[in-house]
């Protein structure tokens, strides 16, 4: 059993109403892989870094049993960089600077020792690259999950639709679901999106939790109530990584397993918001996560 995590590894500079992070390590694949490593120890990272990426961070990945044979290193360019500033409500942000750098000419190549992939998480990147990763795998994984965003819906919709036909699970947020489907009602939106290819659909609702759609079934999970959100960057990627890690651990993706995986994903994502970047994720273990899962269960427990 192995899980491939594909996506960006980057440097971020995050400004919130409370603090300024300076330059820190981030990227969808970085968050997702660390989150998944809490559940499985055969994670294979597929990404690209520049000539400025610190060896200490790669060593940390190794310490969590995350292989990075599939992480290309570009020697003549720095790593992808993003700078953003959050509004006071911490739900909205402004992008201040985006530098593609090493991502500019990235052509994802799946190494031979990644061909035993059982599960695949395609993090938020160009749909063309996501499709090429799928096409390079000799054997189709048991479950292919995809994360995307409205940016690709606006500039690469045709390619995105091609990828949607080849995946099993799509993970997007509420506004993206409405944009992709053209529907304001989420139930109608889910029906239209699932007709595009995904068997399962998860719609993230931020601090209000997430919804899972499969056939005629719907499951809702709440987000943990965090009094002081320090930095929400990467929480969605963390959710997706933990969810896929849980699925890989249990080697099942039926509806009941997916429900439990969503709760696990919400629990791990709640830690991500407590400090800048992946700082808090590096500090936790399964004991911390299990405590949060119990808190989530209590949050929605009731008797009639």
C-alpha positions as CSV (number, residue, x, y, z in Angstrom):
1,X,0.0,0.0,0.0
2,X,1.3,3.5,-0.8
3,X,-0.1,7.0,-1.2
4,X,1.2,9.4,-3.8
5,X,0.7,13.1,-2.9
6,X,1.1,15.4,-5.9
7,X,1.2,19.2,-5.6
8,X,3.3,22.2,-4.9
9,X,6.0,22.7,-2.4
10,X,6.6,26.3,-1.9
11,X,7.7,29.3,0.3
12,X,4.9,31.4,1.7
13,X,4.8,34.8,3.3
14,X,1.6,35.2,5.3
15,X,0.3,38.3,6.9
16,X,-2.6,38.2,9.4
17,X,-4.2,40.9,11.5
18,X,-2.1,39.4,14.4
19,X,1.3,38.7,12.9
20,X,3.7,38.4,10.0
21,X,5.2,35.0,9.2
22,X,8.1,36.1,7.1
23,X,9.3,33.5,4.6
24,X,8.1,30.0,5.6
25,X,7.8,26.6,3.9
26,X,4.3,25.7,2.5
27,X,2.6,24.3,-0.6
28,X,-0.4,22.0,-1.0
29,X,1.7,18.8,-1.2
30,X,3.8,19.7,1.8
31,X,0.8,20.2,4.1
32,X,-1.0,17.1,2.7
33,X,1.9,14.8,3.0
34,X,2.6,15.7,6.6
35,X,-1.0,15.3,7.5
36,X,-1.3,11.9,5.8
37,X,1.9,10.7,7.6
38,X,-0.1,10.6,10.8
39,X,-2.0,7.5,9.4
40,X,0.4,5.8,7.0
41,X,4.1,5.4,6.6
42,X,4.4,4.8,2.9
43,X,3.9,8.3,1.4
44,X,5.5,9.3,-1.9
45,X,5.8,13.0,-2.7
46,X,5.6,14.2,-6.3
47,X,6.5,17.9,-6.7
48,X,9.3,20.4,-7.6
49,X,11.5,22.6,-5.6
50,X,14.1,25.3,-6.4
51,X,17.7,25.8,-5.5
52,X,16.8,27.6,-2.3
53,X,14.8,24.8,-0.5
54,X,16.4,23.8,2.8
55,X,17.8,20.3,3.2
56,X,16.5,20.4,6.8
57,X,12.9,20.3,5.5
58,X,13.7,17.3,3.3
59,X,15.2,15.6,6.3
60,X,12.0,16.2,8.2
61,X,10.0,14.5,5.5
62,X,12.3,11.5,5.7
63,X,11.8,11.4,9.5
64,X,8.0,11.1,8.8
65,X,8.6,8.2,6.3
66,X,7.7,10.5,3.4
67,X,9.8,9.7,0.3
68,X,10.7,12.5,-2.0
69,X,12.3,10.6,-5.0
70,X,9.7,12.2,-7.1
71,X,10.5,15.8,-6.0
72,X,12.5,17.4,-8.8
73,X,15.1,20.0,-7.9
74,X,15.6,22.9,-10.3
75,X,19.1,24.3,-9.9
76,X,18.7,27.6,-11.7
77,X,15.5,28.9,-10.2
78,X,14.1,29.4,-6.7
79,X,11.1,27.6,-5.3
80,X,7.5,28.7,-6.0
81,X,6.6,31.7,-3.7
82,X,3.3,33.1,-2.6
83,X,2.6,36.1,-0.4
84,X,-0.8,36.9,1.0
85,X,-2.6,39.0,3.6
86,X,-5.7,37.9,5.5
87,X,-8.6,40.2,6.3
88,X,-9.8,40.7,9.9
89,X,-12.4,37.9,9.5
90,X,-9.7,35.4,8.5
91,X,-12.0,34.0,5.8
92,X,-10.8,36.2,3.0
93,X,-7.4,37.1,1.8
94,X,-5.5,39.1,-0.8
95,X,-2.7,37.7,-2.9
96,X,0.1,40.2,-2.8
97,X,2.8,38.3,-4.8
98,X,3.0,35.1,-6.7
99,X,6.2,33.9,-8.3
100,X,6.0,30.6,-10.2
101,X,9.8,30.1,-10.4
102,X,10.6,26.4,-10.3
103,X,6.9,25.6,-11.2
104,X,7.2,27.5,-14.4
105,X,8.5,24.6,-16.6
106,X,7.5,21.8,-14.3
107,X,6.7,18.5,-16.0
108,X,5.8,15.9,-13.4
109,X,7.5,12.6,-13.8
110,X,6.4,9.5,-11.9
111,X,9.5,7.5,-10.8
112,X,9.5,3.7,-11.3
113,X,9.4,3.1,-7.6
114,X,6.2,5.0,-7.3
115,X,4.4,2.6,-9.6
116,X,3.0,0.6,-6.7
117,X,0.7,3.4,-5.9
118,X,-2.5,2.3,-4.3
119,X,-4.0,5.7,-3.6
120,X,-3.4,9.0,-5.3
121,X,-4.0,12.6,-4.1
122,X,-3.8,15.2,-6.8
123,X,-3.3,18.5,-5.0
124,X,-4.3,21.9,-6.4
125,X,-2.2,22.5,-9.6
126,X,-2.7,22.9,-13.3
127,X,-5.2,20.2,-14.5
128,X,-2.8,19.4,-17.4
129,X,-0.2,18.3,-14.9
130,X,-2.7,16.3,-12.9
131,X,-3.8,14.4,-16.0
132,X,-0.2,13.6,-16.9
133,X,0.3,12.1,-13.5
134,X,-2.7,9.8,-13.9
135,X,-1.6,8.8,-17.4
136,X,1.9,7.8,-16.2
137,X,0.7,5.2,-13.7
138,X,0.8,1.7,-15.2
139,X,-1.9,0.4,-12.8
140,X,-4.9,2.6,-11.8
141,X,-5.0,3.4,-8.1
142,X,-7.9,2.1,-6.0
143,X,-8.9,5.7,-5.3
144,X,-7.9,9.0,-7.1
145,X,-8.8,12.2,-5.2
146,X,-8.5,15.6,-6.7
147,X,-8.3,19.1,-5.2
148,X,-8.7,22.1,-7.4
149,X,-9.8,25.8,-7.2
150,X,-11.8,28.4,-9.1
151,X,-8.6,29.8,-10.8
152,X,-8.4,26.6,-12.9
153,X,-12.2,26.7,-13.6
154,X,-11.7,30.1,-15.1
155,X,-8.6,29.5,-17.3
156,X,-8.5,25.7,-17.9
157,X,-12.0,24.4,-17.6
158,X,-11.8,22.0,-20.5
159,X,-8.7,20.3,-19.1
160,X,-10.2,20.3,-15.7
161,X,-13.3,18.5,-17.0
162,X,-11.0,15.9,-18.6
163,X,-9.4,15.2,-15.3
164,X,-12.8,15.0,-13.6
165,X,-13.7,12.1,-15.9
166,X,-10.7,10.1,-14.5
167,X,-11.0,10.6,-10.7
168,X,-13.1,9.1,-7.9
169,X,-13.3,11.8,-5.4
170,X,-13.4,15.6,-5.8
171,X,-12.6,18.0,-2.9
172,X,-13.6,21.6,-3.4
173,X,-15.0,24.4,-1.3
174,X,-18.5,25.9,-1.4
175,X,-17.9,28.8,-3.8
176,X,-16.0,26.5,-6.2
177,X,-18.8,24.0,-6.2
178,X,-21.3,26.7,-7.1
179,X,-19.0,28.1,-9.9
180,X,-18.2,24.7,-11.4
181,X,-21.9,23.6,-11.4
182,X,-23.6,26.9,-12.1
183,X,-26.0,26.1,-9.2
184,X,-26.4,28.0,-5.9
185,X,-28.1,25.1,-4.1
186,X,-25.4,22.6,-3.0
187,X,-27.5,19.5,-3.5
188,X,-28.2,20.5,-7.1
189,X,-24.6,21.5,-7.5
190,X,-23.4,18.1,-6.2
191,X,-25.6,16.2,-8.6
192,X,-24.2,18.2,-11.6
193,X,-20.6,17.8,-10.5
194,X,-20.9,14.1,-9.9
195,X,-22.3,13.7,-13.4
196,X,-19.0,15.1,-14.6
197,X,-17.1,12.0,-13.3
198,X,-16.4,11.9,-9.6
199,X,-18.2,9.1,-7.7
200,X,-17.8,11.0,-4.4
201,X,-17.8,14.7,-3.8
202,X,-16.7,16.6,-0.7
203,X,-17.7,20.3,-0.4
204,X,-15.7,22.1,2.2
205,X,-17.5,24.9,4.1
206,X,-14.6,26.3,6.1
207,X,-15.4,26.9,9.8
208,X,-18.8,25.3,9.1
209,X,-17.4,21.9,8.3
210,X,-17.9,19.8,5.1
211,X,-20.5,17.8,3.1
212,X,-20.0,14.4,1.5
213,X,-22.2,13.4,-1.4
214,X,-22.4,9.8,-2.8
215,X,-25.4,8.5,-4.8
216,X,-28.4,9.6,-2.9
217,X,-26.5,9.9,0.4
218,X,-25.3,13.0,2.2
219,X,-23.1,13.2,5.3
220,X,-22.2,16.4,7.1
221,X,-19.3,16.9,9.5
222,X,-18.7,20.0,11.6
223,X,-15.4,21.8,12.0
224,X,-13.9,22.0,15.4
225,X,-14.7,25.3,17.1
226,X,-11.4,27.2,17.4
227,X,-11.5,30.3,19.5
228,X,-8.5,32.0,17.9
229,X,-7.6,31.1,14.4
230,X,-4.0,32.1,13.9
231,X,-3.4,31.1,10.2
232,X,-5.9,29.2,8.0
233,X,-3.4,28.7,5.2
234,X,-3.1,25.1,4.2
235,X,-6.0,23.9,6.3
236,X,-7.8,22.6,3.2
237,X,-4.7,20.7,2.0
238,X,-4.3,19.3,5.5
239,X,-7.9,18.1,5.5
240,X,-7.4,16.3,2.1
241,X,-4.1,14.8,3.2
242,X,-5.4,13.5,6.5
243,X,-8.5,12.2,4.8
244,X,-6.5,10.2,2.2
245,X,-4.1,9.0,4.9
246,X,-7.0,7.6,6.9
247,X,-8.4,5.9,3.8
248,X,-5.0,4.4,2.9
249,X,-4.6,3.2,6.5
250,X,-7.9,1.3,6.4
251,X,-7.6,0.4,2.7
252,X,-11.2,1.1,2.1
253,X,-13.2,4.0,0.6
254,X,-16.8,3.0,1.1
255,X,-19.3,5.6,2.4
256,X,-18.8,4.7,6.1
257,X,-15.0,4.9,5.8
258,X,-15.2,8.2,4.0
259,X,-17.4,9.6,6.8
260,X,-14.8,8.6,9.4
261,X,-12.0,9.9,7.2
262,X,-13.7,13.3,7.0
263,X,-13.9,13.5,10.8
264,X,-10.2,12.6,11.0
265,X,-9.4,15.3,8.3
266,X,-11.3,17.9,10.2
267,X,-9.5,17.1,13.4
268,X,-6.0,17.4,11.8
269,X,-7.0,20.5,9.9
270,X,-8.0,22.2,13.2
271,X,-4.3,22.0,14.3
272,X,-3.1,23.6,11.2
273,X,-4.8,26.9,12.0
274,X,-3.2,27.3,15.4
275,X,0.3,28.4,14.1
276,X,1.9,29.8,11.0
277,X,2.3,27.3,8.1
278,X,2.9,23.7,9.0
279,X,4.5,24.5,12.4
280,X,1.7,23.0,14.5
281,X,1.4,19.9,12.2
282,X,5.0,19.1,12.9
283,X,4.3,19.0,16.7
284,X,1.3,16.6,16.9
285,X,0.9,12.8,16.9
286,X,-2.0,10.4,16.9
287,X,-2.7,11.0,20.6
288,X,-3.4,14.6,19.9
289,X,-5.5,13.8,16.8
290,X,-7.6,11.1,18.7
291,X,-8.4,13.7,21.4
292,X,-9.6,16.1,18.7
293,X,-11.7,13.4,17.1
294,X,-13.4,12.8,20.4
295,X,-14.1,16.5,20.8
296,X,-15.7,16.5,17.3
297,X,-17.8,13.5,18.3
298,X,-19.0,15.3,21.4
299,X,-19.7,18.5,19.4
300,X,-22.4,16.6,17.4
301,X,-23.6,14.0,19.9
302,X,-27.2,14.2,21.0
303,X,-30.1,12.0,22.0
304,X,-33.8,12.3,21.1
